[in-house]
Structure formats: structure tokens, C-alpha cells
Amino acid sequence: MSVEQALEERIAHLTRSIEDLSDVVARQAREIERLAARVGLLMAREAEREAEGGALPLADQRPPHW
């Protein structure tokens, strides 16, 4: 195998790795956007709940046996 062939093969492998990593990053970016939107909705929902009721969330209330 000549040096040129070895370099071409190596470049091909590196190009493939870069494309694979690019796909992973793009998928992760979409997932982050989706999760950020869900967190935003949950925060808005909780803000509405606090504004309406003003009561402590169940997680913050003392159990009845205390």
C-alpha cells in the first residue's frame, strides 16, 4: 500500500467519523430543544398553580402524622 493510498483511506475514515459525530450532535440539539420546551411548559404550569392556589405543594407539606 502506498503512502497516498494510506492517507486517502485515513481521510475517508476521518470523514466518516466527522459525519457520524455531526449526526449525533444534530440529534442531541433537537432533543435539547424539545426538553427545554417541556421544561418551559412545566414552569409556566407551576407558576399558574402557585398564582391560583397559593398553597404549599404536596412535596413541601408536612405529613399528617407530624
PyMOL Python script that loads the backbone (N, CA, C, O; Angstrom):
from pymol import cmd

cmd.read_pdbstr("""\
ATOM      1  N   MET A   1       0.856  -1.164   0.000  1.00  0.00           N
ATOM      2  CA  MET A   1       0.000   0.000   0.000  1.00  0.00           C
ATOM      3  C   MET A   1       0.905   1.230   0.000  1.00  0.00           C
ATOM      4  O   MET A   1       1.847   1.338   0.785  1.00  0.00           O
ATOM      5  N   SER A   2       0.595   2.130  -0.884  1.00  0.00           N
ATOM      6  CA  SER A   2       1.410   3.342  -0.977  1.00  0.00           C
ATOM      7  C   SER A   2       0.983   4.345   0.095  1.00  0.00           C
ATOM      8  O   SER A   2      -0.070   4.215   0.720  1.00  0.00           O
ATOM      9  N   VAL A   3       1.814   5.319   0.275  1.00  0.00           N
ATOM     10  CA  VAL A   3       1.536   6.361   1.262  1.00  0.00           C
ATOM     11  C   VAL A   3       0.266   7.109   0.877  1.00  0.00           C
ATOM     12  O   VAL A   3      -0.545   7.444   1.741  1.00  0.00           O
ATOM     13  N   GLU A   4       0.090   7.371  -0.409  1.00  0.00           N
ATOM     14  CA  GLU A   4      -1.107   8.083  -0.875  1.00  0.00           C
ATOM     15  C   GLU A   4      -2.367   7.292  -0.570  1.00  0.00           C
ATOM     16  O   GLU A   4      -3.359   7.858  -0.111  1.00  0.00           O
ATOM     17  N   GLN A   5      -2.337   5.991  -0.821  1.00  0.00           N
ATOM     18  CA  GLN A   5      -3.498   5.147  -0.547  1.00  0.00           C
ATOM     19  C   GLN A   5      -3.800   5.118   0.950  1.00  0.00           C
ATOM     20  O   GLN A   5      -4.962   5.176   1.353  1.00  0.00           O
ATOM     21  N   ALA A   6      -2.771   5.028   1.757  1.00  0.00           N
ATOM     22  CA  ALA A   6      -2.958   5.005   3.206  1.00  0.00           C
ATOM     23  C   ALA A   6      -3.572   6.322   3.683  1.00  0.00           C
ATOM     24  O   ALA A   6      -4.464   6.331   4.530  1.00  0.00           O
ATOM     25  N   LEU A   7      -3.083   7.431   3.127  1.00  0.00           N
ATOM     26  CA  LEU A   7      -3.642   8.722   3.510  1.00  0.00           C
ATOM     27  C   LEU A   7      -5.095   8.878   3.056  1.00  0.00           C
ATOM     28  O   LEU A   7      -5.930   9.400   3.793  1.00  0.00           O
ATOM     29  N   GLU A   8      -5.384   8.424   1.849  1.00  0.00           N
ATOM     30  CA  GLU A   8      -6.755   8.501   1.351  1.00  0.00           C
ATOM     31  C   GLU A   8      -7.692   7.659   2.211  1.00  0.00           C
ATOM     32  O   GLU A   8      -8.813   8.074   2.506  1.00  0.00           O
ATOM     33  N   GLU A   9      -7.229   6.475   2.613  1.00  0.00           N
ATOM     34  CA  GLU A   9      -8.043   5.618   3.461  1.00  0.00           C
ATOM     35  C   GLU A   9      -8.281   6.278   4.821  1.00  0.00           C
ATOM     36  O   GLU A   9      -9.391   6.257   5.353  1.00  0.00           O
ATOM     37  N   ARG A  10      -7.242   6.850   5.354  1.00  0.00           N
ATOM     38  CA  ARG A  10      -7.365   7.511   6.655  1.00  0.00           C
ATOM     39  C   ARG A  10      -8.308   8.713   6.568  1.00  0.00           C
ATOM     40  O   ARG A  10      -9.129   8.925   7.461  1.00  0.00           O
ATOM     41  N   ILE A  11      -8.193   9.489   5.507  1.00  0.00           N
ATOM     42  CA  ILE A  11      -9.081  10.634   5.302  1.00  0.00           C
ATOM     43  C   ILE A  11     -10.526  10.160   5.175  1.00  0.00           C
ATOM     44  O   ILE A  11     -11.435  10.793   5.712  1.00  0.00           O
ATOM     45  N   ALA A  12     -10.740   9.063   4.475  1.00  0.00           N
ATOM     46  CA  ALA A  12     -12.096   8.526   4.329  1.00  0.00           C
ATOM     47  C   ALA A  12     -12.676   8.131   5.685  1.00  0.00           C
ATOM     48  O   ALA A  12     -13.839   8.415   5.969  1.00  0.00           O
ATOM     49  N   HIS A  13     -11.873   7.479   6.520  1.00  0.00           N
ATOM     50  CA  HIS A  13     -12.341   7.085   7.852  1.00  0.00           C
ATOM     51  C   HIS A  13     -12.636   8.313   8.714  1.00  0.00           C
ATOM     52  O   HIS A  13     -13.639   8.352   9.427  1.00  0.00           O
ATOM     53  N   LEU A  14     -11.761   9.307   8.645  1.00  0.00           N
ATOM     54  CA  LEU A  14     -11.976  10.526   9.431  1.00  0.00           C
ATOM     55  C   LEU A  14     -13.212  11.275   8.955  1.00  0.00           C
ATOM     56  O   LEU A  14     -13.969  11.809   9.766  1.00  0.00           O
ATOM     57  N   THR A  15     -13.417  11.316   7.655  1.00  0.00           N
ATOM     58  CA  THR A  15     -14.608  11.970   7.105  1.00  0.00           C
ATOM     59  C   THR A  15     -15.861  11.269   7.600  1.00  0.00           C
ATOM     60  O   THR A  15     -16.830  11.924   7.985  1.00  0.00           O
ATOM     61  N   ARG A  16     -15.848   9.948   7.591  1.00  0.00           N
ATOM     62  CA  ARG A  16     -17.000   9.182   8.074  1.00  0.00           C
ATOM     63  C   ARG A  16     -17.240   9.445   9.564  1.00  0.00           C
ATOM     64  O   ARG A  16     -18.386   9.594   9.988  1.00  0.00           O
ATOM     65  N   SER A  17     -16.189   9.501  10.343  1.00  0.00           N
ATOM     66  CA  SER A  17     -16.319   9.781  11.774  1.00  0.00           C
ATOM     67  C   SER A  17     -16.911  11.166  12.007  1.00  0.00           C
ATOM     68  O   SER A  17     -17.768  11.337  12.874  1.00  0.00           O
ATOM     69  N   ILE A  18     -16.465  12.144  11.248  1.00  0.00           N
ATOM     70  CA  ILE A  18     -16.982  13.503  11.379  1.00  0.00           C
ATOM     71  C   ILE A  18     -18.461  13.545  11.032  1.00  0.00           C
ATOM     72  O   ILE A  18     -19.238  14.197  11.728  1.00  0.00           O
ATOM     73  N   GLU A  19     -18.863  12.861   9.970  1.00  0.00           N
ATOM     74  CA  GLU A  19     -20.274  12.832   9.589  1.00  0.00           C
ATOM     75  C   GLU A  19     -21.119  12.164  10.665  1.00  0.00           C
ATOM     76  O   GLU A  19     -22.212  12.636  10.979  1.00  0.00           O
ATOM     77  N   ASP A  20     -20.622  11.069  11.231  1.00  0.00           N
ATOM     78  CA  ASP A  20     -21.347  10.385  12.309  1.00  0.00           C
ATOM     79  C   ASP A  20     -21.498  11.291  13.533  1.00  0.00           C
ATOM     80  O   ASP A  20     -22.576  11.375  14.121  1.00  0.00           O
ATOM     81  N   LEU A  21     -20.423  11.959  13.905  1.00  0.00           N
ATOM     82  CA  LEU A  21     -20.475  12.860  15.054  1.00  0.00           C
ATOM     83  C   LEU A  21     -21.400  14.046  14.793  1.00  0.00           C
ATOM     84  O   LEU A  21     -22.096  14.510  15.696  1.00  0.00           O
ATOM     85  N   SER A  22     -21.402  14.524  13.576  1.00  0.00           N
ATOM     86  CA  SER A  22     -22.298  15.623  13.223  1.00  0.00           C
ATOM     87  C   SER A  22     -23.752  15.203  13.376  1.00  0.00           C
ATOM     88  O   SER A  22     -24.576  15.976  13.864  1.00  0.00           O
ATOM     89  N   ASP A  23     -24.071  13.978  12.962  1.00  0.00           N
ATOM     90  CA  ASP A  23     -25.429  13.460  13.124  1.00  0.00           C
ATOM     91  C   ASP A  23     -25.805  13.365  14.598  1.00  0.00           C
ATOM     92  O   ASP A  23     -26.927  13.698  14.977  1.00  0.00           O
ATOM     93  N   VAL A  24     -24.875  12.914  15.424  1.00  0.00           N
ATOM     94  CA  VAL A  24     -25.138  12.790  16.858  1.00  0.00           C
ATOM     95  C   VAL A  24     -25.396  14.169  17.459  1.00  0.00           C
ATOM     96  O   VAL A  24     -26.334  14.338  18.238  1.00  0.00           O
ATOM     97  N   VAL A  25     -24.586  15.138  17.111  1.00  0.00           N
ATOM     98  CA  VAL A  25     -24.752  16.490  17.648  1.00  0.00           C
ATOM     99  C   VAL A  25     -26.088  17.081  17.211  1.00  0.00           C
ATOM    100  O   VAL A  25     -26.768  17.724  18.011  1.00  0.00           O
ATOM    101  N   ALA A  26     -26.468  16.876  15.965  1.00  0.00           N
ATOM    102  CA  ALA A  26     -27.745  17.390  15.472  1.00  0.00           C
ATOM    103  C   ALA A  26     -28.912  16.739  16.225  1.00  0.00           C
ATOM    104  O   ALA A  26     -29.875  17.418  16.584  1.00  0.00           O
ATOM    105  N   ARG A  27     -28.828  15.440  16.461  1.00  0.00           N
ATOM    106  CA  ARG A  27     -29.881  14.737  17.195  1.00  0.00           C
ATOM    107  C   ARG A  27     -29.961  15.248  18.630  1.00  0.00           C
ATOM    108  O   ARG A  27     -31.054  15.457  19.157  1.00  0.00           O
ATOM    109  N   GLN A  28     -28.817  15.448  19.255  1.00  0.00           N
ATOM    110  CA  GLN A  28     -28.797  15.950  20.625  1.00  0.00           C
ATOM    111  C   GLN A  28     -29.359  17.373  20.693  1.00  0.00           C
ATOM    112  O   GLN A  28     -30.053  17.713  21.651  1.00  0.00           O
ATOM    113  N   ALA A  29     -29.073  18.193  19.707  1.00  0.00           N
ATOM    114  CA  ALA A  29     -29.598  19.561  19.687  1.00  0.00           C
ATOM    115  C   ALA A  29     -31.118  19.542  19.608  1.00  0.00           C
ATOM    116  O   ALA A  29     -31.784  20.319  20.293  1.00  0.00           O
ATOM    117  N   ARG A  30     -31.679  18.653  18.772  1.00  0.00           N
ATOM    118  CA  ARG A  30     -33.135  18.542  18.678  1.00  0.00           C
ATOM    119  C   ARG A  30     -33.732  18.088  20.010  1.00  0.00           C
ATOM    120  O   ARG A  30     -34.763  18.605  20.441  1.00  0.00           O
ATOM    121  N   GLU A  31     -33.089  17.130  20.653  1.00  0.00           N
ATOM    122  CA  GLU A  31     -33.566  16.626  21.944  1.00  0.00           C
ATOM    123  C   GLU A  31     -33.498  17.714  23.013  1.00  0.00           C
ATOM    124  O   GLU A  31     -34.419  17.841  23.819  1.00  0.00           O
ATOM    125  N   ILE A  32     -32.425  18.497  23.031  1.00  0.00           N
ATOM    126  CA  ILE A  32     -32.299  19.587  23.994  1.00  0.00           C
ATOM    127  C   ILE A  32     -33.401  20.622  23.770  1.00  0.00           C
ATOM    128  O   ILE A  32     -33.996  21.108  24.732  1.00  0.00           O
ATOM    129  N   GLU A  33     -33.674  20.959  22.529  1.00  0.00           N
ATOM    130  CA  GLU A  33     -34.744  21.913  22.227  1.00  0.00           C
ATOM    131  C   GLU A  33     -36.087  21.389  22.704  1.00  0.00           C
ATOM    132  O   GLU A  33     -36.877  22.133  23.285  1.00  0.00           O
ATOM    133  N   ARG A  34     -36.347  20.106  22.462  1.00  0.00           N
ATOM    134  CA  ARG A  34     -37.618  19.501  22.889  1.00  0.00           C
ATOM    135  C   ARG A  34     -37.732  19.510  24.407  1.00  0.00           C
ATOM    136  O   ARG A  34     -38.785  19.849  24.947  1.00  0.00           O
ATOM    137  N   LEU A  35     -36.664  19.143  25.093  1.00  0.00           N
ATOM    138  CA  LEU A  35     -36.696  19.112  26.552  1.00  0.00           C
ATOM    139  C   LEU A  35     -36.801  20.515  27.143  1.00  0.00           C
ATOM    140  O   LEU A  35     -37.477  20.709  28.153  1.00  0.00           O
ATOM    141  N   ALA A  36     -36.143  21.488  26.528  1.00  0.00           N
ATOM    142  CA  ALA A  36     -36.240  22.866  27.012  1.00  0.00           C
ATOM    143  C   ALA A  36     -37.676  23.381  26.877  1.00  0.00           C
ATOM    144  O   ALA A  36     -38.166  24.094  27.752  1.00  0.00           O
ATOM    145  N   ALA A  37     -38.338  23.024  25.795  1.00  0.00           N
ATOM    146  CA  ALA A  37     -39.735  23.427  25.615  1.00  0.00           C
ATOM    147  C   ALA A  37     -40.615  22.785  26.689  1.00  0.00           C
ATOM    148  O   ALA A  37     -41.502  23.442  27.234  1.00  0.00           O
ATOM    149  N   ARG A  38     -40.378  21.511  26.997  1.00  0.00           N
ATOM    150  CA  ARG A  38     -41.165  20.837  28.036  1.00  0.00           C
ATOM    151  C   ARG A  38     -40.923  21.461  29.400  1.00  0.00           C
ATOM    152  O   ARG A  38     -41.867  21.642  30.170  1.00  0.00           O
ATOM    153  N   VAL A  39     -39.670  21.796  29.714  1.00  0.00           N
ATOM    154  CA  VAL A  39     -39.366  22.439  30.992  1.00  0.00           C
ATOM    155  C   VAL A  39     -40.071  23.791  31.066  1.00  0.00           C
ATOM    156  O   VAL A  39     -40.611  24.151  32.112  1.00  0.00           O
ATOM    157  N   GLY A  40     -40.068  24.533  29.975  1.00  0.00           N
ATOM    158  CA  GLY A  40     -40.764  25.821  29.938  1.00  0.00           C
ATOM    159  C   GLY A  40     -42.247  25.671  30.216  1.00  0.00           C
ATOM    160  O   GLY A  40     -42.825  26.455  30.969  1.00  0.00           O
ATOM    161  N   LEU A  41     -42.868  24.662  29.610  1.00  0.00           N
ATOM    162  CA  LEU A  41     -44.294  24.411  29.852  1.00  0.00           C
ATOM    163  C   LEU A  41     -44.542  24.036  31.310  1.00  0.00           C
ATOM    164  O   LEU A  41     -45.502  24.507  31.920  1.00  0.00           O
ATOM    165  N   LEU A  42     -43.686  23.194  31.864  1.00  0.00           N
ATOM    166  CA  LEU A  42     -43.856  22.797  33.257  1.00  0.00           C
ATOM    167  C   LEU A  42     -43.673  23.983  34.200  1.00  0.00           C
ATOM    168  O   LEU A  42     -44.401  24.110  35.184  1.00  0.00           O
ATOM    169  N   MET A  43     -42.717  24.843  33.908  1.00  0.00           N
ATOM    170  CA  MET A  43     -42.510  26.018  34.747  1.00  0.00           C
ATOM    171  C   MET A  43     -43.705  26.961  34.674  1.00  0.00           C
ATOM    172  O   MET A  43     -44.126  27.511  35.692  1.00  0.00           O
ATOM    173  N   ALA A  44     -44.248  27.149  33.488  1.00  0.00           N
ATOM    174  CA  ALA A  44     -45.424  28.006  33.335  1.00  0.00           C
ATOM    175  C   ALA A  44     -46.621  27.404  34.068  1.00  0.00           C
ATOM    176  O   ALA A  44     -47.376  28.122  34.724  1.00  0.00           O
ATOM    177  N   ARG A  45     -46.789  26.104  33.958  1.00  0.00           N
ATOM    178  CA  ARG A  45     -47.896  25.428  34.641  1.00  0.00           C
ATOM    179  C   ARG A  45     -47.764  25.579  36.153  1.00  0.00           C
ATOM    180  O   ARG A  45     -48.749  25.849  36.840  1.00  0.00           O
ATOM    181  N   GLU A  46     -46.561  25.407  36.668  1.00  0.00           N
ATOM    182  CA  GLU A  46     -46.341  25.538  38.113  1.00  0.00           C
ATOM    183  C   GLU A  46     -46.551  26.981  38.567  1.00  0.00           C
ATOM    184  O   GLU A  46     -47.089  27.209  39.651  1.00  0.00           O
ATOM    185  N   ALA A  47     -46.140  27.953  37.764  1.00  0.00           N
ATOM    186  CA  ALA A  47     -46.357  29.357  38.109  1.00  0.00           C
ATOM    187  C   ALA A  47     -47.848  29.665  38.178  1.00  0.00           C
ATOM    188  O   ALA A  47     -48.294  30.385  39.072  1.00  0.00           O
ATOM    189  N   GLU A  48     -48.619  29.122  37.239  1.00  0.00           N
ATOM    190  CA  GLU A  48     -50.077  29.311  37.265  1.00  0.00           C
ATOM    191  C   GLU A  48     -50.673  28.677  38.512  1.00  0.00           C
ATOM    192  O   GLU A  48     -51.538  29.267  39.159  1.00  0.00           O
ATOM    193  N   ARG A  49     -50.215  27.486  38.847  1.00  0.00           N
ATOM    194  CA  ARG A  49     -50.743  26.783  40.010  1.00  0.00           C
ATOM    195  C   ARG A  49     -50.448  27.567  41.291  1.00  0.00           C
ATOM    196  O   ARG A  49     -51.308  27.679  42.165  1.00  0.00           O
ATOM    197  N   GLU A  50     -49.239  28.104  41.400  1.00  0.00           N
ATOM    198  CA  GLU A  50     -48.876  28.884  42.582  1.00  0.00           C
ATOM    199  C   GLU A  50     -49.685  30.176  42.650  1.00  0.00           C
ATOM    200  O   GLU A  50     -50.095  30.595  43.732  1.00  0.00           O
ATOM    201  N   ALA A  51     -49.917  30.810  41.495  1.00  0.00           N
ATOM    202  CA  ALA A  51     -50.671  32.057  41.470  1.00  0.00           C
ATOM    203  C   ALA A  51     -52.134  31.813  41.844  1.00  0.00           C
ATOM    204  O   ALA A  51     -52.747  32.659  42.495  1.00  0.00           O
ATOM    205  N   GLU A  52     -52.694  30.694  41.452  1.00  0.00           N
ATOM    206  CA  GLU A  52     -54.102  30.399  41.732  1.00  0.00           C
ATOM    207  C   GLU A  52     -54.319  29.970  43.170  1.00  0.00           C
ATOM    208  O   GLU A  52     -55.143  30.541  43.884  1.00  0.00           O
ATOM    209  N   GLY A  53     -53.572  28.959  43.587  1.00  0.00           N
ATOM    210  CA  GLY A  53     -53.850  28.373  44.890  1.00  0.00           C
ATOM    211  C   GLY A  53     -53.091  28.998  46.027  1.00  0.00           C
ATOM    212  O   GLY A  53     -53.660  29.237  47.092  1.00  0.00           O
ATOM    213  N   GLY A  54     -51.867  29.259  45.837  1.00  0.00           N
ATOM    214  CA  GLY A  54     -51.048  29.796  46.898  1.00  0.00           C
ATOM    215  C   GLY A  54     -50.732  28.786  47.988  1.00  0.00           C
ATOM    216  O   GLY A  54     -50.018  29.118  48.935  1.00  0.00           O
ATOM    217  N   ALA A  55     -51.239  27.566  47.884  1.00  0.00           N
ATOM    218  CA  ALA A  55     -50.982  26.537  48.896  1.00  0.00           C
ATOM    219  C   ALA A  55     -49.627  25.896  48.634  1.00  0.00           C
ATOM    220  O   ALA A  55     -49.093  25.950  47.527  1.00  0.00           O
ATOM    221  N   LEU A  56     -49.096  25.296  49.671  1.00  0.00           N
ATOM    222  CA  LEU A  56     -47.835  24.579  49.524  1.00  0.00           C
ATOM    223  C   LEU A  56     -48.023  23.344  48.652  1.00  0.00           C
ATOM    224  O   LEU A  56     -49.037  22.655  48.767  1.00  0.00           O
ATOM    225  N   PRO A  57     -47.072  23.061  47.794  1.00  0.00           N
ATOM    226  CA  PRO A  57     -47.148  21.810  47.032  1.00  0.00           C
ATOM    227  C   PRO A  57     -47.102  20.618  47.983  1.00  0.00           C
ATOM    228  O   PRO A  57     -46.546  20.710  49.077  1.00  0.00           O
ATOM    229  N   LEU A  58     -47.676  19.525  47.570  1.00  0.00           N
ATOM    230  CA  LEU A  58     -47.720  18.334  48.430  1.00  0.00           C
ATOM    231  C   LEU A  58     -46.329  17.906  48.883  1.00  0.00           C
ATOM    232  O   LEU A  58     -46.167  17.425  50.004  1.00  0.00           O
ATOM    233  N   ALA A  59     -45.349  18.071  48.048  1.00  0.00           N
ATOM    234  CA  ALA A  59     -43.993  17.667  48.411  1.00  0.00           C
ATOM    235  C   ALA A  59     -43.440  18.503  49.575  1.00  0.00           C
ATOM    236  O   ALA A  59     -42.560  18.041  50.301  1.00  0.00           O
ATOM    237  N   ASP A  60     -43.950  19.724  49.754  1.00  0.00           N
ATOM    238  CA  ASP A  60     -43.460  20.601  50.802  1.00  0.00           C
ATOM    239  C   ASP A  60     -44.321  20.585  52.066  1.00  0.00           C
ATOM    240  O   ASP A  60     -43.959  21.208  53.064  1.00  0.00           O
ATOM    241  N   GLN A  61     -45.456  19.881  52.035  1.00  0.00           N
ATOM    242  CA  GLN A  61     -46.338  19.825  53.188  1.00  0.00           C
ATOM    243  C   GLN A  61     -45.878  18.754  54.174  1.00  0.00           C
ATOM    244  O   GLN A  61     -45.308  17.734  53.787  1.00  0.00           O
ATOM    245  N   ARG A  62     -46.135  19.006  55.439  1.00  0.00           N
ATOM    246  CA  ARG A  62     -45.814  18.018  56.454  1.00  0.00           C
ATOM    247  C   ARG A  62     -46.807  16.864  56.370  1.00  0.00           C
ATOM    248  O   ARG A  62     -47.987  17.079  56.094  1.00  0.00           O
ATOM    249  N   PRO A  63     -46.344  15.666  56.602  1.00  0.00           N
ATOM    250  CA  PRO A  63     -47.259  14.523  56.624  1.00  0.00           C
ATOM    251  C   PRO A  63     -48.255  14.674  57.777  1.00  0.00           C
ATOM    252  O   PRO A  63     -47.965  15.359  58.758  1.00  0.00           O
ATOM    253  N   PRO A  64     -49.426  14.040  57.665  1.00  0.00           N
ATOM    254  CA  PRO A  64     -50.467  14.211  58.702  1.00  0.00           C
ATOM    255  C   PRO A  64     -50.053  13.695  60.077  1.00  0.00           C
ATOM    256  O   PRO A  64     -50.598  14.162  61.077  1.00  0.00           O
ATOM    257  N   HIS A  65     -49.130  12.767  60.172  1.00  0.00           N
ATOM    258  CA  HIS A  65     -48.765  12.205  61.468  1.00  0.00           C
ATOM    259  C   HIS A  65     -47.776  13.086  62.228  1.00  0.00           C
ATOM    260  O   HIS A  65     -47.351  12.708  63.319  1.00  0.00           O
ATOM    261  N   TRP A  66     -47.396  14.239  61.696  1.00  0.00           N
ATOM    262  CA  TRP A  66     -46.471  15.129  62.398  1.00  0.00           C
ATOM    263  C   TRP A  66     -47.215  16.116  63.191  1.00  0.00           C
ATOM    264  O   TRP A  66     -46.609  16.957  63.856  1.00  0.00           O
TER     265      TRP A  66
END
""", "prot")
cmd.dss("prot")
cmd.show_as("cartoon", "prot")
cmd.util.cbc("prot")
cmd.orient("prot")
